Structures are given as C-alpha cells and as structure tokens.
Amino acid sequence: MSFVGKVWKVLVGVKDGLVLIFMLLFFLALFSLLSASPNPGQVRDGALYIDMSGYVVEERSQVDPIATLLSGQAPPIEHQARDLVRALDAAAGDDRIKAVVMDLTTFIGGGQVHMQEIGEAMDRVRKTEKPVFTYALAYGDDHMHLAAHASEVWADPLGGAMIAGPGGSNLYYADLLERLNINARIYRVGTFKAAVEPYSRSSMSDEARENIGALYGALWEEWQANVKKARPSIDLDRVTKDPVAWVEESSGDLAKAALAAGLVDKLGDKVEFGTRVAEVAGEDDWSKKPGAYAKSDLTPFLADTAPSKSGKAIAVVTVAGVIVDGEAGPGTAGGTRIANLLDDALDDDIAGLVVRVNSPGGSVLASEEILRAIDRHRAKDIPVAVSFANVAASGGYWVATSSDRIFAQPETITGSIGVFAVLPTFEDAAGEIGVNADGFRTTPLSGQPDLVAGLTPEVDAILQASVTDTYSDFLDRVSKARGKTNAEVDTIAQGRVWDGGSARQLGLVDQFGGLDDALAWVAGQAELEEGDWHPVFLGEQVADYNSLIRQLVSADAAPAARSTDLFARAAINREMMLSRIAADVERLTDARGIQAYCLECPTDLRPKSGKTAAGMIEVFRALVAN
C-alpha cells in the first residue's frame, strides 16, 4: 500500500504540473490574442464608420482586466478626442473614404472643447466634398454640438432632440452630517472656493451662485454661437426659450418637433439611413442585410493611417482627471506616475514639451510633484507650452505655472486659484453612543489630530495656517508665471472659476488654441520647420486588450450600451448622480491632504465598475464606521 500511495502522489503531482502548464499556455495565448494590433487590411472603399458609443475623453483610462472580468461589469466605452480628430482629418484626404458616418445612438457625451474640436474636423471633411452623416435616437446638447457640423442629420422617428443648456444641481450634505453628529472641519482660502460648501451648507452660497452663473452663461453663449455658425438654419430660440410650446406644436412628437426646428434633416430608421449612405459609399459586398453599406471601422482605419514619425520629437504629457498622489492612471492624474513619465523622458532627445491638461485639480502635493518634473525639463532650455482642454482649474492650473506659454479655448474652464482641506471628526457621534475620550497631553499637540476626542484649538489654528500658507504659495507661483503681483493675482483668484475668454482677458492664459497650436508654437520656438518634427505622447502605450476586455463582459452591464432616448438618459443621469454621491463622500473620508480642486468644474462622473449604487453604499458604511 505504501508503494501504491507513493505512485499515486507522483501521478497527482504530474497531473497538477500538466494542469499548471496548460493554464500558463492558455493565458499566454489569451494575452497574445488580446494584445494583437488591429489589422490595417480591414480598411476598404466606402464610408468611415465611427461608433460613438460611450464618452469622449482626453485620455482613455486603463481597464483592470482581472477586476473587470470578476465583476462582470464593463466600464463605459471611451474615445480619445485626438484619435477622433486624427481619423476625420485622415478621412478627408483618403480616396478610399467616400463619406463619414457618426453613429450617436448610444453616445453619452464629452467636454465642450472636445466637441468643438471634433466638429471642426468634421467641417474639414465636408470641405473636401465628402458628406458627413450622423444618426441618433435622441439628440442632446453634446450630440447636437457634433451634428451641427454634419451634412445630413438623421433621427429615428421614435426619437427626437432636447437642448438643456449647461447647469444643474449640486448635492449638499450639511444636514446629513449634522444628523450623523459628524463635524466636517473645513479649512479654506478663497471667497469663491465652493468645493467645501457641500459639507458646510445645505444650499449654494451667493458668491458661488454668482461665479457659476457667469461661467455657465459664458459657456452657453459660446455653445449657441458655435452651433448656429455651423448650422444657420437651426431655430435655437424656439427650442430653448419655450420648449413646451415647441413640443406641443408637434403634438408631443419630439422627432417631428426636432425636424421642424431644424435640429435634424431626416427622420428614418437605421435601414432607411443605411440605404441613404449606400448611395454615396456604395453597397456592402460582404453583407446583404437591409441597410448595409460599404464601410471601414474606426480602429483599423486609425491603425492603417498612423502618422509617420520623422524628424525631432516633441513630447506631450497628459494630465487628465482628478490629480491624486501616487501611480494612478491613465484617466486619473497620478502625480508620481506623471512625474516619472517626465523624468524618463529627460534623457530622450526631445525638442520641446507640451503639457496637455484636462483636470479640475486635486492634491496639492501631487500637483507640485508634476510641476517640479516640468521644471526639470525647463532647466534643459527647451520650450514648454501648456494646452488646456475642457477643464484646467485649481491643481490643473497649478501645474501650468511652469511653462513658457499657456493655450486655452473660449470654452475652457480654468482658474479656481484657491485651496482647502476637509477633516471629519466624530466626537459628537462618539458621545451619543457612550464613547468618551480622555487622557494626558504633554503639549497641545499630543495625540492630535484626534478624530474621536476632537481637535484642540492649537491644532485647528495650525491646520488653517497651513492652508493659508499653501494659498500664498499658489499666488506666488501664478504671479511669477504671469508677471503680476500677488495682490493682482489675489483679486482674480479667491477660488473663482473663469471661462477661457475671461481668463485670456485677465492674463491667466496667453492665447486661444488647441493641442496642435501648442505643438506648432513649441516647434517654432525650437526652430523646426513643418515636417521636421512629430509629437510623442508619453505613456501612451495602453494595453491593446482594453476594448476586447470590455466586450468579454456583458454589454448590457455598461451604461454606454443603452439606447439614449429621453427616459434612458434619465437612468444614465441617475447613475451619474450615484457616482457623484460616492465621490463626494469619498472626498470627505479619504486622507487626501490639502486640495486645490474645483467643485464648479464638470467632473468625470462616468460610472465605473464598483462605483455604482453598491459602491456608494459601501462608502457610506465606511463613513459611519469611522
């Protein structure tokens, strides 16, 4: 029996070893499949088809394959704005492309600057006498911003359009915190620094209302001007000033109302739409399905039309999302990760640097870490420009103070030069359940900060002094960068947020322009002619398995996969509200240190895996547990 047992153990060991080997081979094959690059051979004569499902972003966030597969919930689909612009510009000069089709059926949205950049690229396609078609079930503000630049705008007869304009509600938790006996200790500098108001008030302050009213008013005027210029026949006044009368004139039929106001050109289902596109792009030899037409998808087209990289390199580093300490990102601006990208490029032969910012700010320490890394490049005597996208405020503006020139767009949200910190303490909540704190201190700082016993007046004063000093540092950086005195900067700082046009008048930015303009300026400063340089995006090598991982999990689990009629959009807004609540509570409970963060700025509220209602409940549990 002893011999048989030993043989059995050997056989089991061999079996386990073989299983392990086959599992390793399986995962190696799977990784190879997921990492495979798109096949450029898939590009053919016909239309360039761009499925806009999901969101337009500055930087695509990294997908965690293990967490995503285990959760079974796909993160929303993301499209980098620069990829869409590059594809449209390539389509304009590509003889294989007869038309461009942008499917907005499950499009969720993006920033105003990105929408305008994509719209202008659509105009460049149309100038080559190639039509641009858009199709959607329901058109919202961002849909319409793009569709205004199309040759033909189609809507489903069961859909329509609704223009809301910027604005909405913030959430305020002061009453809830009072009921929970939680003291949100707030330290801030800036009359307009409204980022702490959700924890100290039950409504918006007059100062914050004044600021956000001016900001959103400017953005709304800019949106209307852009849309009317691109689509002169549109009757926006009729749609926005008395929307009820506008809809009732069509007996509640939103599709007919959209047609009557010039928001759309044609009503038809996807078969009718596809038949129309086939008249221009040609019939699909690969499919006999109704409404099929010859087309090439975005991903293989981008792979096939990748720009050449000749001449000197100009580095581009992206600061996208909330700025946080550590290695977070892409999609979140981890200070250490971005600083490392910049430091790794110090030994590269680069002619200049462009810092692309699309961030409402965040950690002061992380912002300073990025700024110091930019300074190390400036010490090499190369030109450094900063390009603002949709948002570059608070910490996003902090990192821009180390540059030779700042570019922004009229729709950019910037400023918010102010700092704050929030520290919750639980002495009242502890006392209510019979927990009391007592002890012996050798100094007023012993055992501080004590979140259960509360803070001593000395610690309270020191924390506020630290925030005040950080604000002074912020003013110093801005005044040095912009050639102003601290007093002059203080009058336009105080946490106030500005649109790009106002920021330019105030001297916070140098000129209007996008990323391409910033790159061209750096090239000019480096004395490089056109064709003698190319951009290199630092850290752009995101794993190619991202899109396939998203497809492996249930598409129905992703909010971006839903058709967006008005009622579906309400459900999406609910998901965004839950994400906002989770983010607000997390901001209160996390040990994030001093923050330079802009509450008024539109934030990334895309529901991510684990950040839905269940995630919000867990954050609330953590809050109560603390």
N, C-alpha and C positions, 0 to 999 in steps of 0.2 A: 504493500500500500504506500510505503514511503517513496518508492521509486516512481510509482504512478503519479503520486502527488507532485513530485518534482517535475516530471514530464508535463503535467497539466499546467503548472506555473510557467514553464518555459513557453508552452503554446499560447497561454494567455498573454504573456509578455510580447511574443511575436505578433499576436493579433493586435494588441494595443499599439505597438510600434507601427504596424502597417496602417492602422486607422489614422494615427497621427500624421504619417507621411502623406496619405491620400488627402487628409484635410488641408495640409500645407499646400499640396499641389492644387487643390480646388480653389483655395483662397488666392493663390498666386495667379491662377488662370482668371479668376474673377477680377482681381486687381488689374490685370493686363487688359481685360475687356473694358473695364470702367475707365481706364486711363487712355484708351485709344483716342487718337485725334480724329476729328470729323474728316470725312472723305471728300476732298475737293471735287472728285469726279461726279458728284451728285448734282452739280450746277449744270443747268441746261437752258436752252432758249425758252423764253416765256416771261412770267411775272416773278418778281421777287416777293415772296410771301413772308410777312412779318407778323407772327402771332404775338400780340402784346399782352397776353395773359399775365396778371400779376402787377408788379411795380417797376417803375423806372428809378434807378438808384445811381449814385455816384460811384460806389464801389460794391461789388457783389460780395455778400457775406459768405463765409466758409460754412459748408454743411458738415456737421459731425456725422459720419456715416453710421457709427455704432448707435449713437443716441437716436438718430432718426429712424433707423430700422427697428430698434427696440420699441420705440414709442408708436410706430406705425402712422405717424402724422408728418406729412411733408411740409417743410417751410414754404412760404409763398415763393412763387417764381420771381426772379429778379433779372432785370435787363440793365446793363450798364449804359448810361446815356451816350457815352463816347462811342460805344460799339454800334448803336443805332445810327448815330450821325455818320460814322465811317461807312456803314453799309449803304446808306442813302446816297452819300457822295460817290461811292464806287458804282452804284447802280446808274447814276446819272451819266457816267462815261463808259458803261459796259454795253456793247452792242447786243449781247445775249439777252439783256433785260429790256422787255418791251413796255412794262408797266410795273408799278409798285402797289401791292395790296397790304393794307394795315388792318388786321382783324382786331377790333377793340371790344369784342363781345364780352370777354372776361378781364378786360383791363381795369385796374383799380385806381391807378393814379401815379403822380410823381410831383416833383417840385416845379414851381413856375418857371424858373430859369431853364431847367431841363426841357420843359415843354416847348419853350420858345426856341431853344437851340435845335430841337428835333424838327419843329415847324419850319424853321429857316432852311434846314437841309431838305425838307420836302419841297420847298419853293425852288431850290436849286435843281431838283429832279424835273420839276414841271418846266423850267426854263429850257430844258433840252427837248421839249415837246413830248415827254413821256408822261402819261397820266398817272396820277396817284389816287387810288380808291381807298375809302375807309368804309368799314361795315361795323355796326354795333346793334345790340338790342336796345340799350338805353344810353344816351349821351349825357354825361355830367360835365362839370367845369373843365376838368383836365382832358376829357375826351374831345370836347368842343375846341379846346385850345389847339389840339392837333388837327382835328377835322377841318377847321377853318382854312388850313393850308392845302387841303385836298382838291383834286379836280372834280371828283364826284363823291358826295357823302350819302351813304345808304343807311337806312334804318329798317329794322324788322317792323312790319305792320302792327305787331303786338307790343312794340316798344315805344320809344319816344325820346324826349330830351327834357332836362330840367337844369336850369342855371341857378345856383345858390349864392355864389359870391363867397369871399373869404369870411371867416368869423365862426363863432360857435361858443360853446360853454367850457369853462374850466371847472375843475372839481375842488371843493374847499372842505377841509376836514376838522376845522377848529371845534365844532360842536361835538363831533365824534370823539376827538381826543379828550375833550372835557368830560364826556360821559364815561370814558375808559380811565379817567384820572391819570392821563399821561401828560406830562409837561413837555411841550416841544420848545426847548430853549433855542432861541433864534439869535444869531449874530450876523449882522449885515452892514454894508455901507452902500448907500445909493437910494435916493428918494424913489426912484422908479424900479428898484430891484425887486420885482414882483415874484421871483422864484420861490420865496419863502411864504408868500401870502396863503397858499393852500393850508399851511399848518398853523397860521395865526389868525385867520379871518374866516368868516362864513360867506363873504362876498368880495368882489373886486374893489380895490381902493380907487378913489377918484384919480390919483396920479397914474395908476396902471391903466385905467379906462381911457384917460386922455392919450397916453402913449400908444396903446394898442389901436385906438380909434384912428389916430393919424397914420399909423403903419398900415393897417388894413385898408384904409381909404386910399392910400397911395398905390398899394398893390392892386386893388380893384380897378382903379383908373387905368393902370398900366395894362391889366388883363383885357379890359374892354378896348383900349386903343389898339392893342396887338391883334385882337380878333376882328375888329371892324376893318382894320387895314388889310388883313388877309382875305376877308370875306365881306366886301362892302354891302352886299345885298341883305345881310342879316339885320333883323329888327330887334336889337337887344333891349331897347327901351320897352317895347311891348312885352317882352318875355320877363323882364326883371322888375319893372315898376308896378305892374298889376297882373301877376301870374295867374290869379284866379279867373279874371275876365278873359285872359288869353286862352286858358284851357277850356273854359265854358263856351267860348265861341266855336269850338270844335266838338261840343257835346261830350267833353271829358276824354276824347280820343287824343292821347298825348302824341301819337305818331302823326296824325293829321295836323295837330297844332304846331309841331316842330316843322312840318313841311310848309305850313302857311307863313311861319315867321322866318323862313329861310335858313333855319338851322340845318336842315337836311335837304338833299336834292331829290332823292328817290326813296320810295317805300317798296320793299320786296323781301322775300325770304332768301335764304342762302343759295338756293338753286337758281333763282332769278338773278341774284347778284353774280354768281359764278358764270352764268350764261353771258352776262354783260362783259365780264372780264375776259372771257374766252374770245370775244370779238376782237380784242386788242392783243391779248397774249397768245392766242392760239388754243386749239383743242389739246386735251391731255391724251397722248397716245398710250399712257400707262394705265389709265382708268376710264371706265365707261359709266361711272356713277353720274347721276344727274348733277349738273352744276360744276363738274370738274373742269379744270383748265390747266394748261402747262405752267409749271411753277418750280421755283427753287426755294428751299427754306433758308432761313437766316444763318444758321450755324455753319453749314457747308459753304455758303456764299462768303461769309467772313473769312473762313479758312482759305478759300480759293483766292481771295483778293487781299491777302495780308500785305501790308506795305513793305517795301524794301527798306533795309536798314543800312544805308550807306552814309558815309561821312561821320562827323563828330557826333557824340551822344549828348543830349540834354536830358538830365534826369528829371523825372516827375515823381514826387512822393505825395500820396493821398492821405489826407486827414479827414476821414468820413465817419460820421456817427458821434455818439457821446464820447468825450475824451475821458478815459479811465486809466488808472495805474496798472502797469503790468503788460502782459503779452497779448491782450485781447485783440480780436480781429482776424481777418479783414471784416469790414462792415461796422466794426466798433473801433474807435481810435485808441488802441492800447499805446500808452506813451512809450513804454520800453520797447515794444515791437517796432514802432515807427522810428524811434531814435536809433535802434540797431540797424534798420534798413539804411538810414542816412549814414551811419558810421561805416557800414560795409562798403558804401559807395565812395568813401573818401579816397581809397586807393585806385579807383577807376579813373580813366582819362575822360572826364566829363567837361563839357564846355560851359555849363551853367546848370542852374537848378530852378525848377518851378514847384512851388508848394500849392497843391490843389486842396482847398478847404471847403468842406460841406458839413459843418458841425455847429450845434448850439452851445458847445463848450462842455465843461465838466470839471474834472480835477485840476486844481491849480498846479499841483506838483507834476502831474503828467504833462500839462501844457508847458510848464517850464522845462521839463526834460526834452520835449520836442524842440522848443526854441533854442536850447543850448546846442542841440545837434545841428540845427540850421546854422547857428553861429560858427560852428567848426567848418562848415563849407564856405561861409563868407570870408573866413580867415584865409582861405586859399585864393582870394581875389578873383572869384568867379561871380558873374552876375546872378542874383537871386530875385525872382519875382514870385508873388503870391497871387493866385487866381481864386476868387470867391465864386462858389456855385449858388445854390439856393439860400444857404444859411452860413454865416461865418460870424458868430457872435460870442461874447464872453471869452471863454477859453479859446474859441475859434479865432477871435481877434487877437488874443494874447500871442499865439504862435506867429501871427502875421507881422508882429512888430520887428522881427528880424528879417528885413527884406529891403531891396532897393526900390521896388515898385509894387503897388497893390492894384489889381484889376478886379472890377466887380461889374455886375449888370444892374440896370434900374430896378429889377425885381428882387435883387439880393437883399436879404435881411441881415443886418450887421449892427455893430455897436454893442450895447448891453455891457458897457465897461463898469463892472461892479462885482463884488464878491459877497459870499455869505457862507454860513455853516449852520447846520441844524443838529442839535443833540437832544434826543429824548431822555427824560429822567422819569423814574417811576415811584418816587417817594409817596405820593398820594395814593396810588394804586396799592402799594405795599401796605400802607397803614390801614386801608379799608379792609384788607383780608387778615389783619392782625400781625403783620410783619413789621417790626421796628428795628432801626439801626442805631447802634451806639458804639462808642469806642474811645480811644485816646489818640490825640494828634500831637506830634512834636512841633509841627508848623501848620499854618493854614492850608498847606498843600498836601499834607499827609493823607494818603488814601484817595486822593482826588484825581480825576473826576469820579465821583461815586454816584452811580446811576440809580441806586436804591435809596441811599440816605439823602441824595440831593447834592447840589454844588454849593461850596462856600462862596461868599461874596468876592473873596480874593480871586478864586478860580474863574468866576463869572467875569470879572473885570479883565483878567488876563486873556481869556478867550476872545472877548470883544476887541481888546487891544491888538491881538494877533490878526484878526480880520481887518481891522483898520489899517494896520501896517501893510498887509497884503494889498489892500486897495491903493495905498500910496505907491507900492512897487508897480502896480498896474499903471497908475498915472505916469510914473517915471518912464516906463517902457514906451508908452504911447507918445508922451511929449518928446522924447528923444527921437523916436521914429518919424514923427510927423512935423518936427520943427516948431513945436508950440510950447508954451509954458504950462506947468502943472495946473495953474489956475484956469487957463484957457481950455485945457482938456476937461477939467472938472465940470465946467459949465455944460459940456455936451456929453458927459459921462453919467455918473449917478445911476447907472444901470439902465439908462434909456436906450430903446431899440430904434433903429433907423432903417428906412428903405435905402436902396442903393443910390437913388438920385439925391436924397438929402445928405447921405454920407459923403458923396462926392463934393457937394457944396460946402460941407463942414470941414473938408480936408481929411476925412478918415480914409478915403481911397483916392487914388491918383487919376484913374481913367476908366471909362467903360470898356468892356471887352471880355471875351471868354478865354478858355484854356489855350486855344490856338493863338489868340492875340498875345497872351503872356509868353508863349513859346517863341513867337516871332520876335517879341521885344528882347528876350534873352539872347536869341540868335544874333540880333542886330548889335547888342552890346558886346557880344563875343566876336563881332566882325566876321560872321559867317553868312555866306550867300545862300539863297534858296537852293535846295538840293544838296547842300554841303553838310546837312545835319539831320538828325532824326530823334524823336523822343524815345526814352526808355522809362517805362513805368516800374518803379522799384517795388518788388514784392508782388508783381502781377501774376506769378505762377501759381494760380489757384488750381487745385486738383481738378482734372477734367471729368471726374466721376460725379461732380455735383449734380448735373442735370439728370444723369441716369439714376442716382440715388433718389432724387425727387420722384422719378417715375416708378421706382420699385415699390414705393408705399402707395396707399390708396389715394388716387387723385381727389376723391370726394372729401378727403380729410383736410384738404388745403382750401382755405377761403378763396384763394385766387381762382379756383376751378369752377366757381359758381357763376352762372349767368347773372349779369348785373342789371336786372330790371329794378324799379324803384324800391320794391319790397325786399329784394335780395340785398340791395345796398344798405337798407336799414339793418339787416342782420350783420353785414360786414361792419357797419358803424358800431354795433353792439360789441363785436369782438375787439374793435379798436378801443372802445371805452373800457373794457375789462383790462386790456393791456395798459391803458393809461393809469388805472387804479393800481395795478400791480407795480408799475414803475414809480408812482408817487409814494406808495408805502415802502417800497424797497429803498427809495432815496432817503426816507426818514430813518429806516432801521440799519442801513449799511454804514459801516465806518469809512466814509469817503473823504473825510478831512474837509478843508476849505474848498469851496466850489466857486468857479466862475461859469455860471450856467444860465441860460436864457429860457425862462418859462414861456414867454410870449412867442418864441420861435416854434414853427411847426416841427414836431419831433418824429422820429421813426417809430410809428406805432403798429408796424406790421406784426400781426400775431405770429409768434414763433413757437416751435414745439415746446410744450411745457409752460408756455406763457399765456395760456388761456384762462378760463374761469377756475379750473382746478389749481393752476399755478397761483392765481390771485388769492385763493382761499388759504393756500399754504403760507403765503407771505403774511396774511392777516394772523394766522396761527402763530407765526414767529413773533409778530408784533406783540400779541397778547402774552406769549410765553416769556418775552423779555421783561 
